Every structure is written in structure tokens, then in C-alpha cells.
Amino acid sequence: MVSVLQRMRALRTLLAIRLGPGAAILPPEVTRIHLDFAFRINGGHRGARHFWRQFLPRLKYHNPGVPMTVTRHEAFSSPATLTIHYTSALHLPSKAAISSTTTPLTSSAPVPQSTPIAATVTTEVINMKDKPEAEILAKLMEITKAKTVRPTEEEKRMIKDMEEHQTRTDKDRAVQAVETARKKREKAMLAKAQGEVDALIKNM
């Protein structure tokens, strides 16, 4: 039987990828996203690296039909860019669907069937150098007009349950810390008293 702690950990992991910054639905015209930045954060590549580590996984999760590639290099003096590839309505498959695990308003819809990748007609480049990850994401959302994924009622309930569980856990830890400190004090006092008794007996 799964313990409450294991269940909460599983829920936390699930919600961490489904919700939060980067959880968004790209329009069908977006056919690919490519990041190019340095291995190290020197030279203004910190924001690009953080965007890649923190936000890109959610974006990929909700847009499985959109290839998202990354090129990293040693030249931290070079640009850090995010390139958005677009197609036109004429190049979209006849039954184009948003390639995502979600609908624009929920994050629990079934995964749609994959569609062929349309040819790139145009691109747009975001300069990520010296930009914080939140600014990079905001620019991507603005340019693509992506739709933020909102939590469903069930997910809201799950979040509330986790918060309540965390509050109870914090309280229990605080009580345990007080009890542990009390026992340590008592043990120290007993040891001190025992030492004084032993010294008294030795000097008799």
C-alpha cells in the first residue's frame, strides 16, 4: 500500500512538470524551437541555461509534437539565442491539431495524435544573452502568443492537499525538534549530576 508520503512525492513530481513557468500551448504555426548558448554561465549565458533547465521541460511536455533542440558550446563570448521556426497555414497538415498533452484551458486532456512537421517558412530570434530566464520566457510567450496552461479543479485540489500536508509536516517537525532538544537537555543534566555524584563518592 502506497504511503501518504510516497503519494505526495509523486503528486509533487507530476505537478512540477505539468504546471508552472513554461507550461504553455504553442500555436500550430510553431514548428520548432532551438536554443544556442554556452556550457558555462559566464558572459551572459546564465539566463539561457536557467531557461533550458527550468522552463523548457514544461514547454516540451505540453508540446510533444514540436521539436525543441539545444546546441551548447564553449565560446561564452558568442551570442545566446532562441530561434522560433514557423510555418504558414498553407503548409499545415489538413487536420492540424495542437500537439500537446493539454487543451488551452486544462492540463488533463488526452494526448492528440502526432502530426507531420511542416516546413519552416520563417524564423524569429530572441536574444537570450544577459537576459534573466523569466524575461526570456515572457518574450517567447509574447512573440508566439502561446496560451498558459491553467490548473484543473482536480489539480487545484491536489495542490491544496499538498500544501495542507506540508503545513502538518512542518508543525510535526517543529514539535519533534522541541522534544529532541528537551531530551538532550535532560540527558546532559543527568550526565552532569552523575558526574558530581561519582566525584563525591570518589572523594569520600
CORSUL-V56806 format. One record per helix or strand of 3 or more residues. SS is the DSSP state (alpha for helix, beta for strand). FROM is the first residue (numbers start at 1). TO is the last residue. If there is no record, write none. Layout:
ss: [SS:SS]
from: [FROM:FROM]
to: [TO:TO]
This chain:
ss: [alpha:beta:alpha:beta:beta:alpha:beta:alpha:alpha]
from: [4:30:46:67:81:89:122:133:153]
to: [18:38:62:73:86:91:127:144:203]
